[in-house]
């Protein structure tokens, strides 16, 4: 593996549940992906909106095109394997391209939806009507536009909630959060994640997150890739889910022995 997280980056990930890796994806790959996205917007090809997409908010599309999937070459895949284990990740078949458009005017409000993907929300893009949670192990978000400051449509995270959720489930079981993250937990202050084109944000599946308004004049572009550890992919039982959520690093051999920063 050509790329591994530094001890400081791993410590940040363990403490906060997320970390930003600068300049991981080269410009030729981000440029090709942005060109494809812009072509689709200009051609009038409106992607299917997932269950979490708001028609007045952003478009979200699951795609498997070469330009999008190439974003995971090299550093992104290396980083995931350095954390979840070489050869222990289910092959990726698609990414999620998410566009956050500028707010129409200052008075526009957005619906806050603090959630974990596939859990405790019937509006996020991984929810299934089977009532079985559809979660993953690690999410990697590739910045396809510069997002250097808050209120540019940023991914918004609640640092440390992966640990808080683990303790809550350990004490009271999975049902303790069925009322929703915001209603069930004393949440820390949110952090709007910033970065530049080619940067990558990694975050734990159990980290509570949301979105921010976009008060900038630019479209915020990001491509998310969700990595499944093989154990999570093949064992969808409630028993295994409970075990993994009580021990957030169960599927992460690359995080064993790491102390929080």
N, C-alpha and C positions, 0 to 999 in steps of 0.2 A: 504493500500500500504506500503510495507516494505522499499522502497527506494524513497527518494525525493531529488531533487537538493538543495544544500545549497543556502542561499541568495547570496553569492559571485559567485557561479556557474551560478545562474540565471542572475545576473548582467553582467557577462562576455558574456553569451549567447545573452542578449539583445543588448549589445554594438557591439559585433563582429559578431553575427550571428552563432557562433559555440562555443562549449566547449568540452573539453576532460574530461571524468569521469574515474578515475583510478580504476583498479581491480574490475570491475563490474561483469564480467562473470568468473565463477570458472574454474579451469584448467581441470576438468573432461569433461566439456562441450566443451571447445575449443579444447581439445585433440581429442575428438571423431569427431569433424568437420574436423580437419586437417587430421586425419587418413582417413576419407572418401575421401577428396579431393586428397590426395596423392595416394590412391588406384585407383581413376579414372585416374589420370595421368599415373600411372604405367601400368594400364590395356589397355591403348590405347583408352579409351572412350573419344573421343574429344567432348566437349560440343558444342552446337550450339552457334555461336558467335552472339552477338547482333549487332545492327546497328552501334554502336560506337566502336566496337572492331577492333583493327588493328592486322592482322595476325602476324606482326613482333613485336607486342607490348605486348598484354596480351589476355588472354582468359576470357570471361565473360559468366556466365551461371545463368539462373533463375531456382532455385530448391526449392522443397518442402519436401525434405527428413527429417526424424526425427532428424538426427544429426545436420542439419543446422537450422531447425526451433527451436530446443531446445536452441539455443543461445539466444533466446529472453525471456526465462523463467526468472522470478525473476526481477533482477535489470533493465534490458532494458525495459521491458513492464511497470514496475512500474514508471520508469523515464518518459516514453511517456505519461502515464495517469496522472502523476502529472502535466504535462504541458498542455495537450490537454483536460483533463477532464476525470474522471472515467466514464466508460461506453459510452464514446463519440468517440471511435475509431473503424473504420471498421476492422473486424478480418483480420489478416494477413494470406495469403495463400502461400506466397513464399518469398524467399530471393534471393539476387543477389550475387553470389560468384565471386569476381574479383581477378585475379592473374596478378601481374606485374612482368615480367621476367627481368633478368639482360640484360642491353644493350649489343649488340654484341661486340662493341668496342667504344672507346671514341668519334669517329667522328660521330656516329649515332645520327641523329636528330629525334625528335618526333614532330608530328604536334600539335601545340598548339590549344586547343579548349576550350576557356573560355566560359562557358555556365551555364544555369539553366536547370535542368532536365526537359525535355518535352517542353521547351520553347526556341525559338530563335535559334534552331539548328536542322538540319535534320540529324545529325549524332549521337546524344546521344541515350541511350538505351530506353528512354521513348517516343521518337517521334512517332507520328502516321500519316499515310497518309491521315487521315480524315480532317486534317488541324485544328482539335480541340486540344488545348493544353491538355496534360496529366500530370498534376502536382499533388503533394501530399501536406502534411503539414509539416512533420518532418522526417528527415532521421537519422537513427542510424547506424553507422559503427562499427562493432565488429572487433577489431584487432585480427588476427589469426597468426601473426608473429610479432616479435619485430621490430619496426621501430623507433629507438631512435634518428636518425639524418636525415638531409635532403639528397636528392638525393638517396633515397632508394625506389623509386617508390611511393612516398608519395601522398596522397590526398593533393591538393594545393588549398587553399581558398583565397578569397579576402575580408578581414575583413571589415564589415560595408556596403558591397554592398547591403544587404537586405534593408537598409534604403535609400541608394542612388537610388536604383531602384524604391522604393516606391515614393520618391519625384519626380523622372522623370516621372513616369506614372501619378501621380497626376497633374503634370503641362501640360503634352502633350499627355496622353493616351497610350494605349498598343502599338500602332504603333510606338512610339518613339524608341523602341528597336529592330525593325524588321531587322535592318542592322547588328545586332549582338552586344553582350555585349562589346566586345573589341573596336568596332568602335563607339559605341554610348555613352560610359561613360568614364570619367576621373578616371581610376581605381587606387586604392591604391596599395602599394607594396604587392606582394603575400606572403603568409605564408604556408610553407610545414608542415602539421600536423604530429607530432611525437607521439609515444605511444608504449606500450608494449602489449604483448599477454594478452587478457582479458580486456584491456581498451576499452572504447567506446567513439567515437566521435559523438556528436549530432550536426546537423546543420539544419538551416531553409531552406525550399524549395527555397526561393528567394535569397539565397546566391550564388554568382557567384563562380565557382570552375573549376578546371582542374586537370591534373595529372603531376607528375614530372618524370624525367628520373630515371632509376634504375641503379646506378653505383656500387651497392654492388654485392657480389657474390651470394646473396640469393633471392629466390622468395618472393615477398611481397604478403601476403594473407590477404584479408579482406572480410567480409560479410556485405552487406548493407541491411537494412530493412526500407522500406518506409511506414510511418504511415499516414493514411488519417483520418482527422477529419470527422465525419459523414456529416457535412454540405458541405464539399468539395466533398465528395464521391457522394452525391445525387444531388448536384446542379453543373452541369458542364457548366453553361451558361457563356457567355462572361461578362454579367453584374456582376455576383457574383465573377468571377475571378478578374475583375477590382477592385471591392470593397475589396477583400482580399489582393490584391497586393498593394493597397494604404495604407491599414492598416495591416502591417505585423503580428500583434498579434491578429487579429480578432478571430482566431480559437484557441487561447491559453489562456484560463481562468487562468491557473497557472502562467502567466506572468503579470497579471494585477497588477498595483501598484509597479512593480519592476523598480528601478532606475538603469541607466547604471553605471558601475564601473568607 
